[in-house]
Amino acid sequence: MAKVPYTKPPLSYSDQLARLKARGLNTANDAKAVHLLEQLSYYRLSGYWYPLLDTPKNAHQFKPNSTFDEAFKMYCFDRKLRSLILAELEKIEISIRAKMIYILAHGIGPYWFCDSSNFKNVVKFGRTLGKINSEVNRSDEDFIKDFKVKYSNSLPPSWISFEVSSFGTISMIYSNLKPSNHKRNIANFYGLNENQFESWIHSLAYIRNVCAHHSRLWNKELQISPQKPRLVNPRSRRAYPFPSKDWINTTGIHIKRLYMPISIIAYFLQTINPINTFKAKLTTLFTDFPTINIGAMNFPPNWETQPLWS
């Protein structure tokens, strides 16, 4: 189909509400609806009233009895879900960063990340090292400033530089490392092989960015999905979230929906903090928003009884 110029004009808040009402969306309090449109924006909220649209969706007509409050509740649920997941991802990110620093610094040296011979792809190595330089140079942390005053090195050692590096950078570095006992030991610490670990942290770094940028997470189809799980690692004492390689097919779990990375978060937390309260927090959130369809995130009806959660 040929592209055409965008010609739609901006609408005032009252006109935005009038359009929604003309399309069949009910509002119990017009003033509150206008306030929310002003504070959150029509476009951001549109992702939450999209499920309320009747078919065909491109007709932009709401299902009977759809309400503005219903869409706003979805937004509130999603906001709390993002906050919860972001808090748990912080623990995982810090743990992975610490484990990588310790194993690689002791096995290779403090500046292992500056040596291209440790990496598979020299172009990716250069790009990642440039990113680390940027992250260090724009940091206003006192420990970075103190290092620059005292030492002549262009970058601090890994245990300092990585404190200001993003989860995405950490993920890229790991994926580009050449196969070695060091790389294997990092993944094995979490009961995984290198490929599984690489895929899973890449997926979690993507989820973290979605949360950090306040993008919609509930009912989202993930652009970066984790690798399908392997068979249980018999050497791992952790409860594996996926009992067999056929588990996805037999239970209808979809790797592009949120349940999979949430399960992966729970799996990592078993190593990082075995007495974590992630399940309890999820259960409380679902209880607080009983009208939210958690099936849209691909949560199975009996998710709490899966080996990972029980």
Order of alpha helices (4+ residues) and beta strands (2+ residues): alpha-alpha-alpha-alpha-alpha-alpha-alpha-alpha-alpha-alpha-alpha-alpha-alpha
